[in-house]
Amino acid sequence: MAFTYTRNPRKKMDIWGSTWVTYGNWATSASDSGGDIDTGLGYLYGIQLTPKGTGANAAAPTVNETIPGHVGLAVSILFTAGAEGMWLAYGEQ
């Protein structure tokens, strides 16, 4: 299994004016240690990566982009092999 992700529909957060929030899940195989998440946002203010599992993770997932200010839909993340988790991103369309 290669790196995979899901993206739920975007939600507009009126409390922050024109800021949108997207979220979903990510997972990878035992041999992958990175991948891209298409957030659907053109300008990224931030992204939160939350690993999940039954035990402690060896290392926290890391965003391999300059944030805030990343321009583009895809965000590159790095993590330990065989990891999975949830993500939440916020920014402008």
C-alpha positions in Angstrom: 0.0 0.0 0.0 1.4 3.4 -1.0 0.7 6.7 0.8 -3.0 7.5 0.7 -5.2 10.3 2.0 -8.8 11.4 2.0 -10.3 14.9 2.0 -13.7 15.8 3.3 -15.6 18.7 1.8 -14.2 22.2 2.5 -15.9 24.2 5.2 -15.9 28.0 5.3 -15.2 29.4 8.7 -17.1 32.7 8.9 -15.4 33.5 12.2 -12.1 34.1 10.4 -13.5 36.0 7.4 -12.5 34.3 4.2 -10.6 31.4 5.8 -11.5 27.8 4.8 -10.9 24.6 6.7 -10.3 21.1 5.2 -9.6 17.9 6.9 -9.3 14.2 6.4 -7.1 11.1 7.1 -3.7 9.8 5.8 -2.1 6.4 5.9 1.0 4.7 4.5 2.6 1.3 4.1 5.4 -0.1 6.1 7.9 1.0 3.4 6.7 4.7 2.8 7.9 7.6 4.8 6.3 10.6 3.0 3.6 11.8 0.7 1.6 14.8 -0.5 -1.8 15.8 0.8 -4.0 17.8 -1.6 -5.7 20.2 0.8 -7.8 22.0 -1.8 -6.5 25.3 -0.5 -4.5 27.7 -2.7 -2.8 29.5 0.3 -2.1 27.6 3.4 -2.0 29.3 6.9 -1.4 26.1 8.8 -1.9 22.3 8.9 -2.2 20.0 11.9 -1.1 16.4 11.7 -2.4 14.1 14.4 -1.0 10.5 14.3 -3.3 7.7 15.5 -2.7 4.2 16.7 -2.6 1.9 19.7 0.8 2.9 21.0 3.3 5.7 21.0 4.8 6.8 17.7 8.5 6.8 17.1 8.5 10.3 15.6 5.9 13.1 15.0 4.8 13.7 11.4 6.4 16.7 9.9 5.3 19.3 7.2 8.0 19.7 4.6 6.8 23.2 3.4 7.1 26.8 4.5 4.0 27.7 6.5 2.3 30.1 6.7 2.4 31.1 3.2 2.6 27.9 1.3 1.0 28.5 -2.2 -0.4 25.4 -3.9 -2.8 22.6 -3.2 -0.4 19.8 -2.3 1.4 19.8 1.1 4.4 17.4 1.5 4.6 15.5 4.8 7.2 13.2 6.3 6.5 10.5 8.9 7.6 7.1 10.1 6.8 4.1 7.9 3.5 2.4 8.6 2.0 5.5 10.2 -1.6 6.8 9.9 -3.5 9.8 11.2 -5.8 12.7 10.7 -5.0 16.1 9.2 -6.7 19.5 9.4 -5.6 22.5 7.2 -6.8 26.1 7.1 -6.2 28.8 4.6 -7.6 30.6 1.5 -9.1 29.1 -1.5 
